[in-house]
């Protein structure tokens, strides 16, 4: 935050006080926001059968449950009755760390 009159930086906790340099109460506040776009790819394999789909794969990135960027991969093979779900999250160092890797037979 800056004083609108003289341009000096003012700490947020002192926003309601007058400017220590010129005494003005006018402020200039800069607000910044950021948006990140995540992509998710879904593929369904259809073969003539009674199933809605025979194979399913979904992969991409999104915000995970704890607010970190997560990379997911979900594969369902109805013919072999296998489901594989892999979730990786980006660590503070920027490395991908596996947080969930489960293979189920159904």
Buried (B, 14 or more C-beta within 10 A) or exposed (E): BBBBBEEEEBEEEEEEEEBEEEEBEEBEEEEEEEEEEEEEEEEEBEEEEEEEEBBBBBBBBEEBEEEEBBBBBBBBBBEEEEBBBBBBBBEEEEEEEEBEEEEEEE
